[in-house]
């Protein structure tokens, strides 16, 4: 068999083995009614939401918005922290971080971290 075809056969068999190893999961009915959990809930800033992330461990929803008053190209964000009832728990501003369309919440600790430390690490600057 040619090497290219061997590779395709190996990939196909690997995919089928991986597919078979997946555990079954619950299905949901797309025709069932849906409910707006967070629609019309106030956020910390006046701009539209760009993205969101769930922290199921600490029961929090984080919503990213462009900071009101910042230029559209500045990359300044406002992150609002909500509980699962839609109440604002806290917020923070991130200056120069880009677009908030895709970010993740990692459920490690229940406190906000400052952005200065992250910038220092990224630039390998000693800030202490």
C-alpha positions in Angstrom: 0.0 0.0 0.0 1.3 3.5 -0.7 2.4 5.6 2.3 -0.3 8.2 1.6 -3.1 5.5 1.6 -1.6 3.9 4.7 -1.8 7.2 6.5 -5.4 7.6 5.5 -6.3 4.1 6.6 -4.5 4.6 10.0 -6.3 7.9 10.6 -9.7 6.4 9.7 -9.2 3.5 12.0 -8.0 5.8 14.8 -11.0 8.0 14.4 -13.4 5.0 14.6 -11.6 3.7 17.7 -11.8 7.1 19.4 -15.4 7.5 18.4 -16.2 4.1 19.9 -14.4 5.1 23.1 -16.7 8.1 23.7 -19.2 7.6 26.5 -22.9 8.1 25.7 -24.4 11.4 26.8 -27.8 12.9 27.3 -29.5 14.4 24.3 -31.7 17.5 24.3 -34.8 18.2 22.3 -34.3 21.1 19.9 -38.1 21.5 19.6 -38.6 22.1 23.3 -39.1 25.7 24.5 -36.1 27.7 25.5 -35.8 30.2 28.3 -33.8 33.5 28.4 -31.7 33.2 31.6 -29.7 36.4 31.3 -31.6 38.5 28.7 -32.0 42.1 29.7 -29.8 41.8 32.8 -27.8 44.9 33.5 -24.0 44.7 33.0 -21.2 46.9 34.5 -20.8 48.9 31.3 -23.3 50.3 28.8 -21.9 48.6 25.7 -23.1 45.4 24.1 -21.8 42.0 25.2 -18.9 40.6 23.1 -18.5 37.2 24.7 -19.2 35.2 27.8 -17.8 32.3 29.8 -19.4 30.1 32.5 -17.6 29.0 35.8 -19.9 26.1 36.9 -17.8 25.3 40.0 -18.3 28.8 41.5 -21.7 29.4 39.8 -20.5 32.5 37.9 -21.0 33.9 34.5 -18.4 36.3 33.1 -19.4 38.7 30.3 -16.9 40.7 28.2 -17.8 44.2 26.8 -15.9 46.9 25.1 -15.3 49.7 27.6 -17.7 52.6 27.1 -15.8 55.6 25.9 -12.8 53.7 24.6 -12.0 53.7 20.9 -13.1 50.6 19.0 -9.5 49.7 18.3 -8.1 50.3 21.8 -8.9 46.7 23.0 -10.2 48.0 26.4 -12.6 45.6 28.0 -15.0 45.5 30.9 -15.5 42.0 32.4 -18.7 41.7 34.5 -19.0 38.9 37.0 -22.6 37.7 37.5 -24.1 35.0 39.7 -26.4 32.4 38.2 -29.4 34.6 39.0 -28.0 37.4 36.9 -26.9 39.7 39.8 -23.7 41.6 39.3 -21.1 40.3 41.8 -18.2 42.4 40.5 -16.5 43.9 37.4 -13.0 44.8 36.2 -11.5 46.8 33.4 -8.8 45.3 31.1 -6.8 47.9 29.2 -5.4 46.9 25.8 -6.5 43.3 25.9 -8.1 43.1 22.5 -11.6 41.8 21.5 -13.7 40.0 24.1 -15.3 37.5 21.7 -13.5 34.5 23.1 -12.2 34.0 26.6 -12.5 31.4 29.3 -13.1 31.3 33.1 -10.9 28.9 35.0 -12.5 27.9 38.4 -9.4 28.0 40.6 -9.9 30.7 43.1 -12.7 33.1 44.0 -10.8 36.3 43.7 -10.0 38.8 40.9 -6.4 39.0 39.8 -4.9 42.3 38.6 -3.9 42.7 35.0 -0.6 44.4 35.8 0.9 41.1 36.9 -0.1 39.4 33.7 1.5 42.1 31.6 4.7 41.9 33.6 4.9 38.1 33.1 4.2 38.5 29.4 7.0 41.0 29.0 9.3 39.3 31.5 9.6 42.4 33.5 10.3 42.2 37.3 7.5 44.1 38.9 7.9 43.2 42.6 
